[in-house]
Amino acid sequence: MKTKITALLIFFCSIFTFAQTENTLKSIPEFSFVKMQSEGIFSSKDIKKGKQTLIVLYSPTCIHCQLTLNHFSNNYEEHLKNTQIILVSEYEAKDAIPFLKEHAPNFVNNKNVELLYDSNYEFGPTFQPTSIPTFYLFDKDQNLVTIKKGSVEANQIFKYLK
């Protein structure tokens, strides 16, 4: 009897865990993060209208983030110059900006790129990432187009860009 109850408990916990990891985003959720390159807060209300938006969760300690952001930076003019890019990290500017200057220089001091600090660890509950880096592409009407994870899937973002 105990074995059956244990098996049922494991089964229901597995279903509950799977349901929690499924991302249910349909459009850009409400958020607000600290700006890294200027004073103040950047929120979802500050997103430019009529433009695709790429929101990226990254970490300066992540090799996959380094490789992917370097690749995106190198392809900025060809693929990303018409897209608003929002880079979000749980690391402060003193750690994130030197990382970006080295690995993604086209994103630093760029009017189409916002560098943001998630000081209250709100990105996870809001966007439900399952890995780092995670890329969320939204269309000009702020509807979700695709979510890509890791350095392997990142190149697939280019085929969705207009």
N, C-alpha and C positions, 0 to 999 in steps of 0.2 A: 504494500500500500504506500509506504514512504517513497519507494522508487517512482511510482506513478505520479504522486503529488510533486516530487522533485522534477520529474520530466515535464509535467504541465507548467510548473513555475518557470522553468528554463525556457519553454516554448513561448509563454506569454511575455516574458522579459525580452526575448529576442525580437518578437513582433513590435513591442513598445520601443525598443532601441532603434529598430529599422525605421519606424514611423517618425522618430525624432530626427533622424539624419536626412530624411528626404526634404529637399529644399522646396519651399512653397512660394518663393518670390514670383510675382507677376509683373511688378513695376518697381521703380526706385522707392524704397521705403524711406520714411522720415529718419533723418540722422543729423547729428552735429558733432564736429570734431574740431580740434584746435589747429589753426593754421601754423605751419612751420616757418614760412618765409616772411610772414608779416604778423601783425597783432590781430587778435580776434578769433572768431569762430566762423567756420564754413559749414553751412547746413544744406540739406537737400533743397531748400528754397532758393539757394544761390546757384543752382545748376542752370546753365544756359539753355534757353528754350530753342527748339528747332535744330538741335545738334545731337549726334550720337554721343553717348557717354560711356566711357570705359572706367569702371571702378576696380581697383586692384588692391588686394590685401597682400602685403609683402613684409619680409623681415630682413634687416641688414645682416643677420647671422645665417641666412639660408642660401646655400649654393645654387639651388634651383631658381631662387629669386634673382641672384646675381646674373646667372646666365640668361634668363628670360628678359629681365629689364635691360640688359646690355643689348640683346637682339632687338627689342622693341625700340630702344633709343637709336640704334643704327638704322632702323627702317622707319624712323619718324616721318621724314619728308615724303617718302613714297606711300606709306599706308595710314599714318596716324595724324597728320597735320590738320585734318578736318574733324577730328574727334576730340571732345573734351575728356581729358584724362585726370582721374582722381586717384592718387596713390595714398593709401592709408597704412600706417604702421603703428604698432604698440610701443615703438621705440621713440624717444624724444629726438628733436631736431639735431642735437649734438652728436647723435649716433647715426641717424638716418641720412642727413644731408651729405656728410663726407662719403658715405656708401654710394649715394646716388651720383655725386660728382665724379666718382671713380668709375662706376659701372653703367650709369645712365645719364651722361652729361646733358643730353638734349632735353631732359625733363626738368632740370634745375633752372630757375629764372625764366620759365616759359609761360607765356600768357594763357596757353591752353591747358596747362597742367597745374593742379592743386596738390601740394604736399601737405598731408594732414596727419596729426598725431591723435591716436585713440587713447586719450588719457584716462578714460573711465571704463575701458574694456567693453565697449558697447557694440563693436563690430560683430563679434561672434553671435550674440543673441539676435541681432538685427538681420544679418545677412546669411547666417548659418553655414559658414565655410567648413569644409571637411579636410582641407589641406592648405598649405602655404607653398607657393602663391596660389591665389584663386582670382580669376578674372570674370567680371560681370559686365557684359555688354548690353546696353539699353539703346533702343532706337530714339529718333528725334522726338517721339511722343512719350518718352520715358518708360516704355514697355520693355520687358526683358526679352532679349534676342537669344542669348546663350550664356552659359556658365562653363568655363574651362578651368581645369585644375592642373597645377604642376607645369614643369618646363616642357613636357612632351605634348600636352594639349594646347599650349599657348599659341603656337603657329596657326592653329585653326581659327583664331580670332580674325586673322587677315581676310579670310574669305567672306566674313560677314560685314566688313567695313565698306562704306559707300563713299 
